[in-house]
Amino acid sequence: MDNLVALVQVSAMITAGVILGACLVGSGRTRCKMRSAQRVVR
């Protein structure tokens, strides 16, 4: 159970990092920040 939770958290952090990176390259930063925040909350 603990290992699964840790894997989920790590995967969520990686996906958030990828999203933030794509947002930095893109133009809409605010949209990406809100989306990443929602995903992190979930």
PDBQT receptor file of N, H, CA, C and O in Angstrom, charges set to zero:
ATOM      1  N   MET A   1       0.845  -1.206   0.000  1.00  0.00    +0.000 N 
ATOM      2  CA  MET A   1       0.000   0.000   0.000  1.00  0.00    +0.000 C 
ATOM      3  C   MET A   1       0.878   1.253   0.000  1.00  0.00    +0.000 C 
ATOM      4  O   MET A   1       0.691   2.140  -0.833  1.00  0.00    +0.000 OA
ATOM      5  N   ASP A   2       1.824   1.328   0.919  1.00  0.00    +0.000 N 
ATOM      6  H   ASP A   2       1.976   0.608   1.596  1.00  0.00    +0.000 HD
ATOM      7  CA  ASP A   2       2.677   2.523   0.988  1.00  0.00    +0.000 C 
ATOM      8  C   ASP A   2       3.445   2.699  -0.317  1.00  0.00    +0.000 C 
ATOM      9  O   ASP A   2       3.565   3.812  -0.828  1.00  0.00    +0.000 OA
ATOM     10  N   ASN A   3       3.964   1.598  -0.854  1.00  0.00    +0.000 N 
ATOM     11  H   ASN A   3       3.867   0.693  -0.439  1.00  0.00    +0.000 HD
ATOM     12  CA  ASN A   3       4.728   1.694  -2.101  1.00  0.00    +0.000 C 
ATOM     13  C   ASN A   3       3.840   2.229  -3.222  1.00  0.00    +0.000 C 
ATOM     14  O   ASN A   3       4.277   3.059  -4.020  1.00  0.00    +0.000 OA
ATOM     15  N   LEU A   4       2.595   1.756  -3.283  1.00  0.00    +0.000 N 
ATOM     16  H   LEU A   4       2.240   1.082  -2.634  1.00  0.00    +0.000 HD
ATOM     17  CA  LEU A   4       1.681   2.228  -4.331  1.00  0.00    +0.000 C 
ATOM     18  C   LEU A   4       1.455   3.726  -4.188  1.00  0.00    +0.000 C 
ATOM     19  O   LEU A   4       1.504   4.459  -5.175  1.00  0.00    +0.000 OA
ATOM     20  N   VAL A   5       1.210   4.181  -2.974  1.00  0.00    +0.000 N 
ATOM     21  H   VAL A   5       1.171   3.585  -2.172  1.00  0.00    +0.000 HD
ATOM     22  CA  VAL A   5       0.970   5.615  -2.749  1.00  0.00    +0.000 C 
ATOM     23  C   VAL A   5       2.192   6.414  -3.178  1.00  0.00    +0.000 C 
ATOM     24  O   VAL A   5       2.058   7.453  -3.825  1.00  0.00    +0.000 OA
ATOM     25  N   ALA A   6       3.380   5.938  -2.823  1.00  0.00    +0.000 N 
ATOM     26  H   ALA A   6       3.488   5.094  -2.297  1.00  0.00    +0.000 HD
ATOM     27  CA  ALA A   6       4.610   6.653  -3.190  1.00  0.00    +0.000 C 
ATOM     28  C   ALA A   6       4.742   6.704  -4.703  1.00  0.00    +0.000 C 
ATOM     29  O   ALA A   6       5.090   7.747  -5.259  1.00  0.00    +0.000 OA
ATOM     30  N   LEU A   7       4.468   5.593  -5.378  1.00  0.00    +0.000 N 
ATOM     31  H   LEU A   7       4.186   4.746  -4.927  1.00  0.00    +0.000 HD
ATOM     32  CA  LEU A   7       4.572   5.572  -6.850  1.00  0.00    +0.000 C 
ATOM     33  C   LEU A   7       3.593   6.567  -7.454  1.00  0.00    +0.000 C 
ATOM     34  O   LEU A   7       3.936   7.289  -8.390  1.00  0.00    +0.000 OA
ATOM     35  N   VAL A   8       2.379   6.608  -6.924  1.00  0.00    +0.000 N 
ATOM     36  H   VAL A   8       2.101   6.021  -6.164  1.00  0.00    +0.000 HD
ATOM     37  CA  VAL A   8       1.370   7.539  -7.453  1.00  0.00    +0.000 C 
ATOM     38  C   VAL A   8       1.840   8.977  -7.265  1.00  0.00    +0.000 C 
ATOM     39  O   VAL A   8       1.716   9.793  -8.177  1.00  0.00    +0.000 OA
ATOM     40  N   GLN A   9       2.377   9.291  -6.089  1.00  0.00    +0.000 N 
ATOM     41  H   GLN A   9       2.477   8.628  -5.348  1.00  0.00    +0.000 HD
ATOM     42  CA  GLN A   9       2.843  10.655  -5.827  1.00  0.00    +0.000 C 
ATOM     43  C   GLN A   9       3.982  11.013  -6.770  1.00  0.00    +0.000 C 
ATOM     44  O   GLN A   9       3.999  12.109  -7.330  1.00  0.00    +0.000 OA
ATOM     45  N   VAL A  10       4.935  10.099  -6.951  1.00  0.00    +0.000 N 
ATOM     46  H   VAL A  10       4.920   9.209  -6.496  1.00  0.00    +0.000 HD
ATOM     47  CA  VAL A  10       6.075  10.372  -7.837  1.00  0.00    +0.000 C 
ATOM     48  C   VAL A  10       5.586  10.586  -9.261  1.00  0.00    +0.000 C 
ATOM     49  O   VAL A  10       6.016  11.524  -9.933  1.00  0.00    +0.000 OA
ATOM     50  N   SER A  11       4.686   9.718  -9.726  1.00  0.00    +0.000 N 
ATOM     51  H   SER A  11       4.337   8.956  -9.181  1.00  0.00    +0.000 HD
ATOM     52  CA  SER A  11       4.171   9.851 -11.098  1.00  0.00    +0.000 C 
ATOM     53  C   SER A  11       3.430  11.181 -11.239  1.00  0.00    +0.000 C 
ATOM     54  O   SER A  11       3.548  11.846 -12.268  1.00  0.00    +0.000 OA
ATOM     55  N   ALA A  12       2.666  11.575 -10.214  1.00  0.00    +0.000 N 
ATOM     56  H   ALA A  12       2.571  11.034  -9.378  1.00  0.00    +0.000 HD
ATOM     57  CA  ALA A  12       1.938  12.848 -10.274  1.00  0.00    +0.000 C 
ATOM     58  C   ALA A  12       2.925  14.009 -10.355  1.00  0.00    +0.000 C 
ATOM     59  O   ALA A  12       2.716  14.956 -11.113  1.00  0.00    +0.000 OA
ATOM     60  N   MET A  13       4.008  13.934  -9.565  1.00  0.00    +0.000 N 
ATOM     61  H   MET A  13       4.178  13.165  -8.948  1.00  0.00    +0.000 HD
ATOM     62  CA  MET A  13       5.006  15.016  -9.593  1.00  0.00    +0.000 C 
ATOM     63  C   MET A  13       5.664  15.083 -10.966  1.00  0.00    +0.000 C 
ATOM     64  O   MET A  13       5.887  16.172 -11.496  1.00  0.00    +0.000 OA
ATOM     65  N   ILE A  14       5.978  13.923 -11.548  1.00  0.00    +0.000 N 
ATOM     66  H   ILE A  14       5.798  13.039 -11.118  1.00  0.00    +0.000 HD
ATOM     67  CA  ILE A  14       6.624  13.903 -12.871  1.00  0.00    +0.000 C 
ATOM     68  C   ILE A  14       5.681  14.505 -13.910  1.00  0.00    +0.000 C 
ATOM     69  O   ILE A  14       6.098  15.332 -14.722  1.00  0.00    +0.000 OA
ATOM     70  N   THR A  15       4.416  14.095 -13.889  1.00  0.00    +0.000 N 
ATOM     71  H   THR A  15       4.077  13.423 -13.230  1.00  0.00    +0.000 HD
ATOM     72  CA  THR A  15       3.460  14.619 -14.865  1.00  0.00    +0.000 C 
ATOM     73  C   THR A  15       3.309  16.128 -14.679  1.00  0.00    +0.000 C 
ATOM     74  O   THR A  15       3.253  16.869 -15.660  1.00  0.00    +0.000 OA
ATOM     75  N   ALA A  16       3.243  16.587 -13.429  1.00  0.00    +0.000 N 
ATOM     76  H   ALA A  16       3.288  15.985 -12.632  1.00  0.00    +0.000 HD
ATOM     77  CA  ALA A  16       3.124  18.030 -13.171  1.00  0.00    +0.000 C 
ATOM     78  C   ALA A  16       4.354  18.743 -13.718  1.00  0.00    +0.000 C 
ATOM     79  O   ALA A  16       4.232  19.811 -14.318  1.00  0.00    +0.000 OA
ATOM     80  N   GLY A  17       5.537  18.168 -13.519  1.00  0.00    +0.000 N 
ATOM     81  H   GLY A  17       5.637  17.300 -13.032  1.00  0.00    +0.000 HD
ATOM     82  CA  GLY A  17       6.766  18.789 -14.026  1.00  0.00    +0.000 C 
ATOM     83  C   GLY A  17       6.734  18.874 -15.543  1.00  0.00    +0.000 C 
ATOM     84  O   GLY A  17       7.111  19.897 -16.116  1.00  0.00    +0.000 OA
ATOM     85  N   VAL A  18       6.288  17.810 -16.197  1.00  0.00    +0.000 N 
ATOM     86  H   VAL A  18       5.982  16.979 -15.731  1.00  0.00    +0.000 HD
ATOM     87  CA  VAL A  18       6.209  17.816 -17.669  1.00  0.00    +0.000 C 
ATOM     88  C   VAL A  18       5.222  18.882 -18.122  1.00  0.00    +0.000 C 
ATOM     89  O   VAL A  18       5.486  19.614 -19.076  1.00  0.00    +0.000 OA
ATOM     90  N   ILE A  19       4.077  18.970 -17.434  1.00  0.00    +0.000 N 
ATOM     91  H   ILE A  19       3.862  18.375 -16.659  1.00  0.00    +0.000 HD
ATOM     92  CA  ILE A  19       3.060  19.964 -17.801  1.00  0.00    +0.000 C 
ATOM     93  C   ILE A  19       3.631  21.370 -17.627  1.00  0.00    +0.000 C 
ATOM     94  O   ILE A  19       3.484  22.218 -18.507  1.00  0.00    +0.000 OA
ATOM     95  N   LEU A  20       4.290  21.615 -16.478  1.00  0.00    +0.000 N 
ATOM     96  H   LEU A  20       4.410  20.927 -15.763  1.00  0.00    +0.000 HD
ATOM     97  CA  LEU A  20       4.873  22.941 -16.236  1.00  0.00    +0.000 C 
ATOM     98  C   LEU A  20       5.909  23.253 -17.304  1.00  0.00    +0.000 C 
ATOM     99  O   LEU A  20       5.959  24.376 -17.804  1.00  0.00    +0.000 OA
ATOM    100  N   GLY A  21       6.736  22.274 -17.660  1.00  0.00    +0.000 N 
ATOM    101  H   GLY A  21       6.695  21.361 -17.254  1.00  0.00    +0.000 HD
ATOM    102  CA  GLY A  21       7.758  22.494 -18.692  1.00  0.00    +0.000 C 
ATOM    103  C   GLY A  21       7.099  22.859 -20.013  1.00  0.00    +0.000 C 
ATOM    104  O   GLY A  21       7.532  23.795 -20.685  1.00  0.00    +0.000 OA
ATOM    105  N   ALA A  22       6.052  22.127 -20.391  1.00  0.00    +0.000 N 
ATOM    106  H   ALA A  22       5.700  21.367 -19.844  1.00  0.00    +0.000 HD
ATOM    107  CA  ALA A  22       5.352  22.419 -21.645  1.00  0.00    +0.000 C 
ATOM    108  C   ALA A  22       4.737  23.814 -21.580  1.00  0.00    +0.000 C 
ATOM    109  O   ALA A  22       4.713  24.533 -22.579  1.00  0.00    +0.000 OA
ATOM    110  N   CYS A  23       4.240  24.193 -20.406  1.00  0.00    +0.000 N 
ATOM    111  H   CYS A  23       4.259  23.609 -19.595  1.00  0.00    +0.000 HD
ATOM    112  CA  CYS A  23       3.625  25.515 -20.251  1.00  0.00    +0.000 C 
ATOM    113  C   CYS A  23       4.681  26.604 -20.401  1.00  0.00    +0.000 C 
ATOM    114  O   CYS A  23       4.437  27.627 -21.041  1.00  0.00    +0.000 OA
ATOM    115  N   LEU A  24       5.855  26.382 -19.811  1.00  0.00    +0.000 N 
ATOM    116  H   LEU A  24       6.053  25.551 -19.291  1.00  0.00    +0.000 HD
ATOM    117  CA  LEU A  24       6.919  27.384 -19.926  1.00  0.00    +0.000 C 
ATOM    118  C   LEU A  24       7.257  27.587 -21.395  1.00  0.00    +0.000 C 
ATOM    119  O   LEU A  24       7.468  28.715 -21.840  1.00  0.00    +0.000 OA
ATOM    120  N   VAL A  25       7.309  26.487 -22.150  1.00  0.00    +0.000 N 
ATOM    121  H   VAL A  25       7.137  25.570 -21.789  1.00  0.00    +0.000 HD
ATOM    122  CA  VAL A  25       7.611  26.597 -23.584  1.00  0.00    +0.000 C 
ATOM    123  C   VAL A  25       6.441  27.270 -24.294  1.00  0.00    +0.000 C 
ATOM    124  O   VAL A  25       6.638  28.075 -25.205  1.00  0.00    +0.000 OA
ATOM    125  N   GLY A  26       5.213  26.934 -23.871  1.00  0.00    +0.000 N 
ATOM    126  H   GLY A  26       5.053  26.281 -23.131  1.00  0.00    +0.000 HD
ATOM    127  CA  GLY A  26       4.019  27.506 -24.499  1.00  0.00    +0.000 C 
ATOM    128  C   GLY A  26       3.781  28.947 -24.058  1.00  0.00    +0.000 C 
ATOM    129  O   GLY A  26       4.626  29.559 -23.405  1.00  0.00    +0.000 OA
ATOM    130  N   SER A  27       2.618  29.475 -24.428  1.00  0.00    +0.000 N 
ATOM    131  H   SER A  27       1.932  28.978 -24.959  1.00  0.00    +0.000 HD
ATOM    132  CA  SER A  27       2.323  30.879 -24.109  1.00  0.00    +0.000 C 
ATOM    133  C   SER A  27       1.433  31.000 -22.867  1.00  0.00    +0.000 C 
ATOM    134  O   SER A  27       1.634  31.899 -22.051  1.00  0.00    +0.000 OA
ATOM    135  N   GLY A  28       0.436  30.088 -22.717  1.00  0.00    +0.000 N 
ATOM    136  H   GLY A  28       0.273  29.358 -23.380  1.00  0.00    +0.000 HD
ATOM    137  CA  GLY A  28      -0.504  30.216 -21.587  1.00  0.00    +0.000 C 
ATOM    138  C   GLY A  28       0.048  29.636 -20.299  1.00  0.00    +0.000 C 
ATOM    139  O   GLY A  28      -0.105  28.442 -20.041  1.00  0.00    +0.000 OA
ATOM    140  N   ARG A  29       0.685  30.463 -19.489  1.00  0.00    +0.000 N 
ATOM    141  H   ARG A  29       0.809  31.433 -19.698  1.00  0.00    +0.000 HD
ATOM    142  CA  ARG A  29       1.227  29.956 -18.219  1.00  0.00    +0.000 C 
ATOM    143  C   ARG A  29       0.121  29.776 -17.184  1.00  0.00    +0.000 C 
ATOM    144  O   ARG A  29       0.087  28.762 -16.488  1.00  0.00    +0.000 OA
ATOM    145  N   THR A  30      -0.781  30.746 -17.075  1.00  0.00    +0.000 N 
ATOM    146  H   THR A  30      -0.754  31.570 -17.641  1.00  0.00    +0.000 HD
ATOM    147  CA  THR A  30      -1.824  30.683 -16.046  1.00  0.00    +0.000 C 
ATOM    148  C   THR A  30      -2.670  29.425 -16.227  1.00  0.00    +0.000 C 
ATOM    149  O   THR A  30      -2.963  28.734 -15.251  1.00  0.00    +0.000 OA
ATOM    150  N   ARG A  31      -3.061  29.125 -17.451  1.00  0.00    +0.000 N 
ATOM    151  H   ARG A  31      -2.823  29.686 -18.244  1.00  0.00    +0.000 HD
ATOM    152  CA  ARG A  31      -3.899  27.934 -17.677  1.00  0.00    +0.000 C 
ATOM    153  C   ARG A  31      -3.177  26.696 -17.184  1.00  0.00    +0.000 C 
ATOM    154  O   ARG A  31      -3.749  25.881 -16.460  1.00  0.00    +0.000 OA
ATOM    155  N   CYS A  32      -1.920  26.555 -17.576  1.00  0.00    +0.000 N 
ATOM    156  H   CYS A  32      -1.456  27.217 -18.164  1.00  0.00    +0.000 HD
ATOM    157  CA  CYS A  32      -1.160  25.361 -17.200  1.00  0.00    +0.000 C 
ATOM    158  C   CYS A  32      -1.019  25.278 -15.683  1.00  0.00    +0.000 C 
ATOM    159  O   CYS A  32      -1.159  24.199 -15.107  1.00  0.00    +0.000 OA
ATOM    160  N   LYS A  33      -0.745  26.399 -15.036  1.00  0.00    +0.000 N 
ATOM    161  H   LYS A  33      -0.631  27.275 -15.504  1.00  0.00    +0.000 HD
ATOM    162  CA  LYS A  33      -0.581  26.371 -13.578  1.00  0.00    +0.000 C 
ATOM    163  C   LYS A  33      -1.871  25.885 -12.927  1.00  0.00    +0.000 C 
ATOM    164  O   LYS A  33      -1.832  25.067 -12.009  1.00  0.00    +0.000 OA
ATOM    165  N   MET A  34      -3.015  26.384 -13.397  1.00  0.00    +0.000 N 
ATOM    166  H   MET A  34      -3.047  27.049 -14.143  1.00  0.00    +0.000 HD
ATOM    167  CA  MET A  34      -4.286  25.960 -12.813  1.00  0.00    +0.000 C 
ATOM    168  C   MET A  34      -4.501  24.469 -13.064  1.00  0.00    +0.000 C 
ATOM    169  O   MET A  34      -4.913  23.737 -12.164  1.00  0.00    +0.000 OA
ATOM    170  N   ARG A  35      -4.221  24.024 -14.286  1.00  0.00    +0.000 N 
ATOM    171  H   ARG A  35      -3.885  24.618 -15.016  1.00  0.00    +0.000 HD
ATOM    172  CA  ARG A  35      -4.417  22.602 -14.609  1.00  0.00    +0.000 C 
ATOM    173  C   ARG A  35      -3.515  21.739 -13.737  1.00  0.00    +0.000 C 
ATOM    174  O   ARG A  35      -3.967  20.754 -13.154  1.00  0.00    +0.000 OA
ATOM    175  N   SER A  36      -2.247  22.106 -13.650  1.00  0.00    +0.000 N 
ATOM    176  H   SER A  36      -1.880  22.906 -14.124  1.00  0.00    +0.000 HD
ATOM    177  CA  SER A  36      -1.304  21.306 -12.850  1.00  0.00    +0.000 C 
ATOM    178  C   SER A  36      -1.755  21.300 -11.389  1.00  0.00    +0.000 C 
ATOM    179  O   SER A  36      -1.669  20.269 -10.722  1.00  0.00    +0.000 OA
ATOM    180  N   ALA A  37      -2.232  22.438 -10.889  1.00  0.00    +0.000 N 
ATOM    181  H   ALA A  37      -2.302  23.276 -11.431  1.00  0.00    +0.000 HD
ATOM    182  CA  ALA A  37      -2.680  22.505  -9.493  1.00  0.00    +0.000 C 
ATOM    183  C   ALA A  37      -3.857  21.549  -9.292  1.00  0.00    +0.000 C 
ATOM    184  O   ALA A  37      -3.908  20.824  -8.299  1.00  0.00    +0.000 OA
ATOM    185  N   GLN A  38      -4.803  21.549 -10.234  1.00  0.00    +0.000 N 
ATOM    186  H   GLN A  38      -4.762  22.139 -11.041  1.00  0.00    +0.000 HD
ATOM    187  CA  GLN A  38      -5.955  20.657 -10.099  1.00  0.00    +0.000 C 
ATOM    188  C   GLN A  38      -5.497  19.206 -10.087  1.00  0.00    +0.000 C 
ATOM    189  O   GLN A  38      -5.993  18.405  -9.295  1.00  0.00    +0.000 OA
ATOM    190  N   ARG A  39      -4.552  18.860 -10.962  1.00  0.00    +0.000 N 
ATOM    191  H   ARG A  39      -4.149  19.511 -11.606  1.00  0.00    +0.000 HD
ATOM    192  CA  ARG A  39      -4.087  17.469 -11.022  1.00  0.00    +0.000 C 
ATOM    193  C   ARG A  39      -3.374  17.103  -9.725  1.00  0.00    +0.000 C 
ATOM    194  O   ARG A  39      -3.533  15.991  -9.222  1.00  0.00    +0.000 OA
ATOM    195  N   VAL A  40      -2.599  18.021  -9.187  1.00  0.00    +0.000 N 
ATOM    196  H   VAL A  40      -2.470  18.925  -9.596  1.00  0.00    +0.000 HD
ATOM    197  CA  VAL A  40      -1.873  17.724  -7.943  1.00  0.00    +0.000 C 
ATOM    198  C   VAL A  40      -2.876  17.498  -6.816  1.00  0.00    +0.000 C 
ATOM    199  O   VAL A  40      -2.704  16.590  -6.003  1.00  0.00    +0.000 OA
ATOM    200  N   VAL A  41      -3.929  18.327  -6.765  1.00  0.00    +0.000 N 
ATOM    201  H   VAL A  41      -4.069  19.064  -7.425  1.00  0.00    +0.000 HD
ATOM    202  CA  VAL A  41      -4.936  18.180  -5.707  1.00  0.00    +0.000 C 
ATOM    203  C   VAL A  41      -5.576  16.803  -5.807  1.00  0.00    +0.000 C 
ATOM    204  O   VAL A  41      -5.784  16.131  -4.797  1.00  0.00    +0.000 OA
ATOM    205  N   ARG A  42      -5.888  16.386  -7.041  1.00  0.00    +0.000 N 
ATOM    206  H   ARG A  42      -5.719  16.932  -7.862  1.00  0.00    +0.000 HD
ATOM    207  CA  ARG A  42      -6.529  15.083  -7.229  1.00  0.00    +0.000 C 
ATOM    208  C   ARG A  42      -5.545  13.997  -6.864  1.00  0.00    +0.000 C 
ATOM    209  O   ARG A  42      -5.873  12.814  -6.947  1.00  0.00    +0.000 OA
TER     210      ARG A  42
